[in-house]
């Protein structure tokens, strides 16, 4: 079966409860997700969407599994670029595992096709989002205020 | 226990300081999710050698291994590299690029 996938991992010095809250709280999310936030009830079967600062829906889908503060599975369809929407739903799994004084956050994003432009597109953003989240939880400040400083300045 | 930040950084740079390990990262960058066997095909070294290199890359969190059935698949994890970028590069990049952009705008204005 052809599939495209990436797995990004960060060890964040926090608790699973705080990390879960950071991943599901819209206001907190805006701080590390470059002004974007998710809207959802965060229970299995509830709708989910990723909304930009100007209200545009970038991605939408459904919560497939929610087991706080351990595991979150989102069915994820891109909505802002037609060629990515055409690839259909992808699957994003977030796993939180306590390891000593830190939490191992694993983000696995999968599309059942290869190659996938969607996986290429989202794989550029996740490392920035995850390391911003890590900095924010560990130090109280984000590392990058803007995802694409040059593009935004132009 | 979680290691102090300094140890993480030491492991990261040690992992990067070897051409075979950088080759492994390049191979995973080109195509993620490979088995040990698939990676060995591209390196002139023993299976044990490749396993040791992958172990150091995993310890530095640059490679993540995931079991799928009987296979163990290796993925490139760029998050530690993003942290290096943010620590030493990102804060210098924005002002410099802004300066170039201002220069371009000023020069073009003169011709306008």
Interface residues (C-beta under 8 A of the other chain):
Chain A: X5 X6 X7 X8 X9 X10 X11 X13 X99 X100 X101 X102 X106 X108 X127 X128 X130 X131 X134 X135 X143 X144 X146 X149 X150 X153 X154
Chain B: X1 X2 X8 X32 X33 X61 X64 X66 X75 X77 X78 X79 X81 X82 X83 X86 X87 X90 X93 X94 X97 X98 X101
